[in-house]
Amino acid sequence: MKSQTPQHALQASDVNDLRSAIALLKQHHGQYIETDHIVDPNGELAGVYRHIGAGGTVKRPTRIGPAMMFNNIKEYPGSRVLVGVHASRQRAGLLLGCKPEDLAFHMGQAVKNPIEPVNLSAGSAPCQEQIFRADDPDFDLRKLLPAPTNTPLDAGPFFCLGLVLASDPELGVSDVTIHRLCVQGKDELSMFLAAGRHIEVFRQKAEAAGKPLPITINMGLDPAIYIGACFEAPTTPFGFDELSVAGALRNRAVELVDAVSVPQKSIARAEIVIEGELIPNVRVQEDQHTHTGHAMPEFPGYCGDANPSLPLIKVTAVTMRHQAILQTLVGPGEEHTTLAGIPTEASIYNAVEAAIPGFLQNVYAHSAGGGKFLAILQVKKRTATDEGRQGQAALIALAAYSELKNVILVDEDVDLFDSSDVLWAMSTRYQGDSSTTFLPGIRGHQLDPSQMPDYSPSIRDRGISCKTIFDCTVPFALKDRFVRAPFQEVDPRPFAPELFD
């Protein structure tokens, strides 16, 4: 394995694509490694990274570690696969130019100050340095790109970080979303679209008119684009272009270019772009070639069920940079927590701050919930009249992010990013019968395997959940009885300088 350091120091503001992001990471010890050891994309690559840096809800043993470039892919000479760019909160802070604990505030400001994308002229985009058209008789997506599988149960090879760009066929507004994309043939992909997603609305409109929906699948991107794209309604309502969040994060507009084979835009500095059309009234079984019954490992840590009927993408072209990098992730890993969780945190913080200014100190979308199911809210009760506002903050959080399932409330003296400290608060400042609020019968996330009628008689339909608020804050009137043991404030660096470099 090898790591390199560039000659000139880069800042987060210098990042405008994946390659400049890698160059930035190379400057920081422990954030990026490479290997020339040959690896099979079919299961082995994910199996290796599980031990290097996957983290999240991946089966133990795993850990948070560096991003990793695989330079030698079995049966794909010249291809490179990168995994784990987002698999660390510290790394996200480096790439976005802020402290890890300030990411929610940083993202919250970006979504309130969007900068719209701009268009480049044809022939000037790095993503189109190489063009492979599907009408070429030798075209075969399966041989062109090393789409990985995560486990032996996967329905097939998946593109796990394919940012789909599509437009409303009636209104013209665009949206970007990361979707589950399974390779089904030499020029075919299945696409999983959750109900209510904006691109699913676009697809339904096109299908009702009997027309295909042109799309581009953009991979290998500036990390700000991926993270910005993961905001959801109501924070980013219908018609809001999430690429403008990335523009705000970089203070520089994201560049787009006309696709070469469909009437749609591509992200100009992407490593790889798959162009195609969602075909109306055509459905395929996700595991039609493997019949495993499973799709791939999803963020809750389980192998999701294969969908029996998914829309089909007919690929029309692939464009890419020279020596293109295919970027992927390990489904249940920490990378999902970063991508989904930081926009979740920003959405919750902005909503609560607007309703109760100064009360919410910070928020963490915990990796145990994949950045979606579990949020820790740190609050500060300043006066007696603040008692009870912690429950209001939790309700606002549940409204701001509909897929959130559980909220844990802690005081300002608890480190919300330290699970041991949060559990300490639950152990010493929480009584189950009086500190718990149950909200049954509310729509949750369809990938939560416990949200089924046969799991609990209170669940009327799949996807319905009991949402729960755990109030681990001290009642304001009792705060003087719950003061943490004081220690002398000292500077430890002269005693152990090697620990504080």
DRENZA-848732 format. One record per residue: x, y, z of N, C-alpha, C in turn. Coordinates in steps of 0.02 Angstrom, whole numbers, plus 50000, padded with zeros to 5 digits. Last residue first. Example, Ala and Ser with C-alpha at 12.3 -4.5 7.8 and 13.67 -1.06 7.14 Angstrom:
<atoms>
506424988850354506844994750357506455000250394/506604971650390506154977550390506604983550390/
</atoms>
This chain:
<atoms>
499955079150926500235082050865499675083850817/499675073351049499315079451030499615082850969/500455063051089499735061751082499345067651055/501715067751109501605063351051500875061851040/501715074851228501655078651166501505074151105/501305073551371501265068151321501195071451251/501555084851446501655078351478501655072551427/501225096151373501925095251394502075088351423/499795093651353500275092851299501005092251322/498795095951447499155089551450499735088951400/498415108951546498645107751478499045101351478/496985107751655497705107951643497835106951569/495785109851774495935111351704496685112051695/495265096951881495695102751872495835103651797/493545092151871494255090551869494645096951859/491965087751946492435092651917493155090151921/490655077151896491235077851940491745082551909/489185086051841489705080951832490305082451876/487705088751927488315091951902488865086551898/486395086951971486665082651919487285085951886/485835096052053485975089452083486295084652032/485535107051980486085107752027486265101152061/484395103051907485045103351874485625103751923/483065102151941483535097551975484245098151949/482315110451862482305111651934482805107351972/482465104651734482805110951750482845112151825/482825087351726482325092651736482665098951761/484085082051613483905083251683483355088451686/483745071351473483955077751501483715078251573/483345061051395483895059751442484175066351469/481995055351325482205061651356482715060151411/481715048151179482035046451243482315052951273/480385045051076480815050451102481065048351171/479965035550933480075035951005480555041551022/478715028750825479295033050835479345034750910/478235014350756478145018150818478785022250828/477805013950580478255013150637477995016650699/477515006350423477255010250479477675008850540/478014997250335478265004150330477985008750382/476554987750315477284988050308477504995350298/475284991950435475494990650366476254991150363/475044992850570474484991350527474694989350457/475744988150717475924990450650475394988150601/475424982250835475254989350829475394992050759/475904969350835475194970250818474994977550811/477484967350758477104970250813476384971150792/477874959050655478364960750707478014963350769/476894957850562477044951850600477584952950653/476874970950505476334968850550476494962550590/478464979150513478014974450479477484972150529/479774985750537479144989150522478664984650482/480984979850550480514978950605479834982050592/481784983450442481464976850441480984975550498/481754997850355481774995750424481424988950429/481525002050227482064997250237482154995250310/480545011850226480355005250204480905000050214/480335022050368480745020450310480645013150291/478705027050418479425027250428479805026050364/477195034250473477575031550417478325032450430/476545029750631476815034950587477245031650533/476045022350741475645023050681475885028350632/476515030550897476385024850853476015026850789/477585037350988477165040250935477015034750885/478015038851157477895034351101477415037751052/479255045051260478645046851223478585042351163/479965043351419479885040651352479225042851322/480085045851551480525049651507480465047451434/479335037751631479155044751629479555048851578/479795024751620479075025751622478865033051615/481235025551615480855023051559480115024851560/482165039251653481725034251684481235032051631/483775046351649483205043851611482825038651652/485045048951688484585054651683483935052651647/485875037951689485835041951750485325047551748/485825031551565485865027451625485735031451689/485845041751473485255037451476485245033451541/487125046551498486555050851511485915046751516/487835035251455487895037451525487305041851543/487515035551321487235030151361487315031551436/488275046951289487545047051278487215041551320/489545042351317489285047951355488525048351348/489655032251222489705030551293489425036151336/489595039351102489035034951120489055032951193/489925055151067490235049651106489665045251132/489265065651014489635061450967489965055451001/488775072851122488295068951081488635064451030/489315074251276489605074151209489165069651165/488425084251389488515077551362488795078151291/488065096551432488685093851459488825086751434/486815099551379487395102551346488065099951373/485835084051378486005090851400486655093151368/484895075051251485405075551304485535082851320/483745064051178483875070951199484375070851256/483545054151039483805054251107483995061451123/482335047550933482695053650953482915052951025/482015036450798482125037450870482535043850882/481745038650658481345034050699481405035450773/481655047950508481925047350576481455043150618/481025050850392481285044050399481605042850467/480675064350393480145059450403480405052350414/481245077650464481545071950429481095065950441/480435086850525480905089250475481205083650435/479725079250617479365082150561479835084450505/480725075750706480355070450673479965073050613/481085088650749481575084450714481215078950675/479925092550815480125096150755480625092050714/479985083550921479425083150875479585086850809/481145088250986481125081450959480565080750908/480735100951026481285100350979481285093450947/479735097451118479545101051058480095100451005/480535091551216480045087551180479825090851116/481225102851257481595097351228481125092651190/480315110951318480495112651249480905107051217/480235106651448479715104551401479875106151329/480985120951512480775114051526480185112251480/481105134351491481365129951438481185122551451/480705140651603480205140151549480465136051490/481835141051680481315136251698480815135351641/483215142951563482755145451614482235140051627/483995135151479484285141151509483865144051566/484445119951425483895123251460484185129151500/485045114851276485245118651336484645122251365/485335099051192484955105151206485225108551269/485685088351064485985091451123485645098151134/485015073950999484925081251002485205083851068/485335061150893485485063550960485435071150957/484355050250794484665056850802484755058350876/484145036650687484285038750755484635045550756/483945033750551483465031250600483545034350669/484985039650468484275040850455483825039250515/486275035850486486155042850470485435044550460/486205022650528486385024050458486285031250437/486035021350661485435021850620485575023450548/487325021550704486925015550718486275015450679/487765034350677487925029150628487545022650642/486595047650709487055042450732487155037050680/486635063450681486265057750652486725051650660/486675075550801487075070350770486615064750746/486685092950838486305086850823486765082050786/486725106250960487005102450905486575096250894/485905114651035486615116051031486955112350973/484365122351036484725116451011485455118351001/484115135851074483985130251119484375124051099/484225146450986484725145751038484645139751083/482485147650947483175150150937483615149150999/481445137650897481665138850967482385141450964/481215138050758480645137950804480845139850875/482465138450698481955143250676481375143650725/483075127650759483325134350772482815139650752/482365117050700482295118350772482525125450789/482765118450564482055118550582481965120150656/484175117550568483845123550541483125124050564/484335104550625484575110550659484225116850634/483745096250527483465096550595483685102950630/484595098750418483875099850412483555100650481/485835094750469485735101750448484995103350444/485605080950489485775085450545485635092650528/485385077050356484865076150407484985080850466/486645079650299486055083650278485465082950327/487315069450378487485076550385486935081050357/486725056850340486655059650407486795067050412/487005052750210486305053850230486265058050294/488425052950210488035055650153487325057250174/488795047250335489015053950315488555056850262/488165034750327488015039250382488215046450365/488785029050217488065030750212487885035650267/490045026950270489965031550214489235033650206/489985016950361489975023850387489875028850331/488995004150275489575007250307489465014350330/488124995850207487954997850276488485001950311/488814995650070488134997750085487984999950156/490265003350030490014997250061489344998950092/490385012049872490355011749944490155004849966/491375019249736490845014949764490845015649840/491935025649582491855026649654491275022549679/493115022949463492435020949483492385021549559/494055034049374493995030949440493265029249452/494905033649215494325035249257494325031049321/495885036849120496065033549183495515034749236/494975050549055495535045949047495735043249116/493225050549099493885053649095494395048349078/491805045448999492245045349057492895049149045/490165039548955490735044148944491155044149007/489125028448875489525029548935490085034348915/487435027448813488145029048806488465029148874/486205021748838486335024148770487065025848759/485345009348928485945013448923486055015348850/483795009248993484155007248933484735011948924/483215004549148483595009649112483915006349052/481654999749214482254997849177482555003949142/480884997849376480965001149311481644999549280/480554981649450480884988149450480904991149381/479944969649541479714973549483480004980649486/480394963149655480164959049599479994962949536/481914967049736481264969449715481024965549654/482664957749865482654959549794481954961649775/482844964550029482504960049983482574962549911/484474968650096483784970150079483504965150029/485414962650221485344962150149484614963150130/485694974950352485414968750327485424968650251/486044987450394486494982050410486264975250386/485364998850355485214996150421485644990150441/485885001250221486165004850278485955002150347/485994984950139485774991850146486004994750212/486724973550031486684975850100486524983250103/485534969749898486214971149921486164973349993/484384959849872484664965049829485394966149845/483874942549871484134948549904484384953549853/483574931449801483054934049845483254940449880/484414926049708484614925549778484054927649826/484374925349568483834922349608484034921349681/485194929849465485504926249521484984922649564/484464936549369485014932349346485314928049402/483494944049435483284939549382483834934749359/483374952449546483844946849548483684941749494/482374961649505483044964049522483564958349521/481384959949364481534957149430482264958849446/480784974449277481204968449281481274966349353/479624982749169479864981149236480284974849232/478994995749071479424989849072479684988849143/478345007949058477945001749060478364995449052/479675017248981479005016849010478715009849005/481355017149033480885014948982480185014349012/482465029549060482005025149096481435023449049/483955030348965483255032048971482895027049015/485655037048979485145032248960484445034948969/487395037049021486805040448993486285035248973/488525037549149488115032949109487505036749086/490075044549174489365046049165489045040549122/491465046649282491095042249237490375044449234/491965057749350492425052849323492085048749268/491335074449322491255067649346491795063149315/491315087349279491945084949307491875078049340/489985089549235490545090249188491195087249214/488625079749243489065083749286489755083649254/487495081649104487975077749143488365082449188/485785083649056486425086449076486845081149112/484885077748910484965078648981485665081448995/484405069948788484305076948804484305078148880/485775058448752485095059748775485025067248791/487095058148710486625053648677485905054448699/487935066748778488075065748708487545061648672/487335080148886487505073148873487575072148798/487995096348912487495092248878487755085048869/488615099349077488725099249005488175094948974/488955109349224488585104249187488755104649114/489755113349376489755113949303489395107849272/489235122049520489375115549489489295116349413/489935137849567489395133949537489645127249511/490595140949724490755140449653490245135749621/490675138549858490635145549835490815146049761/490565125749899491195127549867491235134949848/489285126149953489825123449993490505125349965/488535131049844488625135249904489205132749947/488615120049758488865126549737488995131149796/487935110649834488655109749823488975116249799/486685116449819486985115949886487735115049880/486405114949686486535121749710486805121749781/486045102049673486715103849650486905110849673/484705101549707485195100449760485915101749738/483505111949659484055108349630484615107649682/481805110949694482455113349720483005108949691/480665104449652480925109849610481585112749632/480035101249811479995099649740480215105649699/481205106949941480545105249913480595103649838/482245102750056482315104449985481675102349949/481555100350176482105105150174482235107450103/480565090650182480365097250158480945102350155/481535082750052480965086850071480795085550145/483325081050081482665078650062482135083750081/485055079950035484505083450068483845080850040/486015074149955485645069850001485145073550045/486785082549880486225079149846485785075249893/487825086249963487285090949950486675087749919/488615074649952488315076350016487725081250006/488995074949813488645069249842488285071049906/489615087649806489035086149764488645080349794/490695086849893490165091649908489535090249867/491575077849830491165075549887490605080449905/491555077249655491725081449712491285079349771/491345059949601491175067149603491525070649661/490935046849535491605049549545491585057149545/489565047549418489945044049470490655046849473/487925049549363488565052849372488945049649430/486845045949243487075043049306487795045249315/485505054749168486225053249171486375050549240/484005051749072484365052749134485115052249121/482395053548999483125053748992483465055449057/481075042949002481345048549041482105048549033/479955039048866480515037548910480745043948946/478145040348868478795042548844479355040248892/476805039848903477075034848858477755036448831/476345048048999476325050748931476595045848879/476635040449108475925041849093475835044549023/478025041249105477705034949089476965035949072/478225054449146478445052349079478085045949059/477685053649276477405058349226477585056249155/478535044249334477825042849328477485047349277/479745051149332479675044949294478935043349283/479495061749420479665063049349479535056849307/479305054249537478745058349511478875059949437/480585049249550480045044549539479415048249513/481265060949578481385057749513480855052449499/480775063349708480605067849654480715064749586/480025050049801480615053549777480445057649716/478855042849822478875049849842479495053649822/479605027049847478995030949836479085038049862/481235024449779480775024549836480185029049821/481785015249649481555022049665481055021649722/483065006249578482605006349635482435013549651/483305000449418483365006249461482835005949516/484324990149313483714991249351483834996849400/485064992549154485124993249226484424993349256/485854987349003485254988049044485434988249118/486754982748909486554989748905485924991048947/487044969948949487584973848918487404981248911/486154968649107486354966349040486874970949011/485974973549234485544968049212485734965249144/486644980549376486794979049306486404972749285/485684990949478485954984249468486054982949394/485705004049584485715002549513486064995849502/484935014449695485195007649689485135005349617/485365032049686484905026449682485285019849677/485435048649736485815042449732485315036549734/484805062149638484725057449694485165051449682/484295078049581484825073049584484725068749646/483215086649467483365083949533483925078949527/482455100849383482895094949387483005092949459/481025106749290481475107049348481855100549355/480115104949186480805106249169481285106649228/478765101849191478985108249220479705110049204/478655089549122478165094849112478435101649134/479675080949156479515081649085479005087149070/480935085349267480205084649261480005085749188/482475076649246482075082749244481345081149237/483925069549330483335069149286482945075649292/485325060849378485075067549363484515066849313/485955050449503485515050949445485265058149438/487435044849551487005050649563486595051949500/487935030049609487695033049547487215038749561/488595021949700488635029249707488465032549640/488445008749666488185010849731488225018449742/488044998149545488355004749551488045007949613/488214980549569487854986849581488324992849573/487954964049508488404969749518487994976249524/486604955949598487064956549542487554962049557/486014953549719485634952049658486064952249596/487104946349842486874951949801486514949649739/487634936549921486904936549914486654942049867/488994938549936488774933049892488024932949880/489144956849933489104950349967488914944949917/489374967549845489594968049914489624961249948/490044968849680489534966149725489814966649796/490474983049574490604978049625489954974749650/490814985749404490314986749457490394981249510/491934990049311491944984649362491454985949419/491474993049143491534995749210491484990149262/491484985049026491774991749025491924994349095/490794973649039491514972949027491864979749032/489514977949057489784973149105490534972349099/489224985548946489314988949010489664984449060/489794983948792489544979648846489724982948912/489914986048618489774989248683489504984148732/490104981548492490554978848543490404981648613/489214988648410489094981448422489534978348476/488645004048469489225000448445489134993048459/487625009448538487455006548473488055003448438/488175015048651487865008448658487665005448591/489785022548643489075022648626488785015648626/490905030548738490735023748717489985023548705/492165042348747491455041248734491355034248707/493235052148849493125045848813492375044748805/493005064748898493645063448865493625056948825/491925069248968491815066748900492465065948861/492255074749088491885068449090491775065449021/492835087349060493265081549072492895074949069/492125097148931492015093848995492475087849003/492105103148810492555106148860492515102548927/491185098448720491885097148705492365099748758/489975111348736490135104548716490885103948700/490145122948874490045121448803490265114348788/489305121349033489895122048992489725120448919/488185129649142488285125149086488935126649050/488005129549322488115133049258488275127849205/486885128649467487395126149420487445130449357/486655141349596486405137049542486965134749497/486905140949763487195143749702487035139049644/485955144249915486145140149857486455144249800/485855145750062486185150550017486415147149953/485355135750139484985142150140485275147250092/486265125850125485605124650095485185130950095/487355131650196487395130550123486705129650092/486975131450329487055137850296487055136950220/486955117650350486345121450359486385128350327/488285114150335487805111950285487155115950290/488755120350453489045121850388488565120050332/488025113950554487955121150545488185123250475/488465100650536487755102250531487645109650519/489855101650558489595100050491488855101750484/490555103650673490185109350646489855107950579/491305092850706490725094250748490295099950723/492355093650611491845088350607491215089750647/492625110250549492725105250601492185099950596/492815112050368492565114150434492725108750485/492975108350231493295114350259493005116750324/492585097050168492125102750164492395108950199/493605088250194493405089250124492945095350115/493695088250334494265090250293494045092250223/492405083150365492605089950385493185092550345/492525070350312492025074950284492185082150303/493495065250398493665066250327493155070950294/492755064550516493345068750513493535070350441/491805055050479491585061850492492175066650490/492025043550352492305046250413492065053450421/491805039350218491705034750274492015037050339/491895045250095491455048550144491405044650209/492765036650027492915043750031492525047250086/492595022750011492685025550077492845032950082/493455017449863492935016449913493105020349976/493795016349692493905020049754493315019049801/494575007449566493975008049607494165011249673/495155007649397495275009149468494605009849504/495764998749254495225001649294495455002749366/496784991949190496764999249184496225002649225/495844977249165496504980649163496424988149151/494864968349236494744975149212495404978949211/495144956249295494784956049231494604963049204/495334963849452495334957549415494874957949353/496144978949464495494975649468495494969549423/497144988449543497244982449503496614978149510/496994998849632497275000349566497314994449519/495905004949745496134998549718496344999749645/496015016449874496015015649802496295008749784/495105021150016495565016249987495465015649912/495055031350163494805029750096495325025450062/495435023950326495555028450269495125026650209/494145019750448494835020250425494885024650364/493205012050571493265018050530494005018950512/492914994250560493175000250592493105006150545/492414977550606492514982850557492764988950595/492034960450638492444966450650492464971150590/490304965950628490954966250660491364959950645/489394971250487489524965950536490234966450563/489054988750475489354982750446489484977650502/488585000950510488214995250536488464988650505/490155009550519489425009650513489095003550544/491625002950436491265005550495490515004750488/492645002050333491935002550318491545005550376/494065000550332493765006850351493015007550340/494644987450328495064993450323494714999650350/493694977550331494194977650384494604984050385/492924980850220492594979750284493094980350342/493794980050116493694986650146493294986150211/493744966150086494364969250109494214975750146/492414964850045492664961050102493304963750130/492384972949933492004975049993492234971350054/493234964749854493394971749867493034974249929/492554952349845493194952949881493354960149899/491324953849771491334952049842491984953449878/491984956349632491434952049652491524949749724/493164962349603492614966649622492004962749646/494654955949667494054954149629493484958749650/496264963249653495654962149692495074960549645/498024963849668497444962349627496844960649672/498834977549742498674970449748498034969049709/499074990649751499144987749684499004980149685/498185002649848498484995949843498514993949770/498225017549949498145014049885498435007049890/497365028350067497875023550049497715020549980/496985042050173496955039150105497525034250096/497135046550302496495047850269496435044550201/498365045750367497835041150387497165042050352/498835062650356499015055850375498395051850394/498465072550221498295071250291498405063950308/498675073850088499055078250131498975076550205/497745065950027498435063550030498875067750076/496605073950024496655068750074497365066150082/496915082049912496855085049978496935079750033/496875072449811497495076149823497485079449892/495525069149817496035064149834496695067549851/494985081149770494815078849838495325073649861/495465081349642495725086349687495545084649759/494695070449595495425070049595495735075349641/493345074249603493595068849645494355068849650/493305092449605493145085849577493435080549622/493695103549669493155104349620492975097849585/494525111149804494235104849778493665106449729/494935122549864495255120849800494925114749767/494335123149986494085127749935494385126349866/495125114950063494475112450040494185116749985/496805116950000496275118450047495625115550020/498445109949981497785111549956497325113050014/500165113049962499615111850008498955114249977/501125104849840500815111049862500205109549905/501525091749816502035096749831501735103149860/500585078449897500715083249843501205088549865/501025062449947500905069249971501055074149915/500325045949950500745051049921500565057849950/500465028949997500125035450004500605040649979/500175011549969500585017449965500165023749973/500424994150000500005000050000500445006250000/
</atoms>
